[in-house]
């Protein structure tokens, strides 16, 4: 699944906010230097979704296209409803 992520680097706290329709706002404490913010975004999204994620587009932009690589049985929310 592909999602669009807007990144706010240098934030006070790390957080992920679901804005709906495949859009997410990700705030990370890491600065926008030497890929530190991108690494923090990937780590935070992997924890949020519980699977591997990768940046497809936007490596040097605040808006990124991210691929969430999960299987059908590991989608967020399905485990909670069972």
C-alpha positions in Angstrom: 0.0 0.0 0.0 1.3 3.5 -0.8 0.7 6.4 1.5 1.5 10.1 1.3 3.4 11.5 4.3 4.0 15.1 5.2 7.0 15.4 7.5 7.7 18.0 10.2 11.3 17.6 11.2 12.7 19.2 14.4 9.4 18.8 16.2 9.1 18.6 20.0 7.8 15.0 20.0 7.7 12.0 17.6 4.1 11.3 16.4 2.0 9.9 13.5 -1.3 11.5 12.7 -3.7 9.8 10.3 -5.3 12.6 8.2 -7.5 10.2 6.2 -7.5 9.0 2.5 -3.9 7.6 2.7 -2.4 10.9 4.1 -0.3 11.0 7.3 1.4 13.8 9.2 4.6 12.5 10.8 6.5 14.7 13.3 10.0 13.7 14.3 12.5 15.3 16.7 15.4 14.5 14.3 16.8 17.4 12.2 16.7 17.6 8.4 20.4 16.8 8.0 22.2 13.9 6.5 19.1 11.7 6.3 18.4 11.8 10.0 14.8 12.9 9.6 14.2 10.2 6.9 15.6 7.5 9.1 13.4 8.7 12.1 10.3 8.7 9.8 10.9 5.2 8.6 11.5 3.9 12.2 8.4 5.6 13.5 6.2 4.4 10.6 7.5 0.8 11.0 6.5 0.9 14.7 3.1 2.5 13.8 2.2 0.0 11.1 4.1 -3.0 12.5 5.8 -3.8 9.2 8.5 -2.7 6.9 8.2 0.6 5.1 10.3 2.4 2.5 10.4 5.8 0.9 9.6 5.7 -2.8 9.7 9.4 -3.6 10.5 12.6 -1.7 13.9 11.7 -0.2 14.8 15.4 0.0 11.2 16.8 0.3 8.9 17.2 3.3 6.2 15.3 1.3 7.0 11.7 0.7 5.4 8.7 -1.0 5.9 5.7 1.3 5.3 2.0 0.6 3.9 0.0 3.5 4.8 -3.6 2.9 2.4 -5.7 4.9 0.5 -8.9 4.4 -3.3 -8.9 4.6 -3.3 -10.5 8.1 -1.1 -7.8 9.6 -3.1 -4.7 8.7 -3.4 -2.1 11.5 -6.6 -2.6 13.4 -7.4 -6.2 12.4 -5.6 -7.6 15.4 -7.5 -5.3 17.7 -10.9 -6.3 16.3 -10.3 -10.0 16.8 
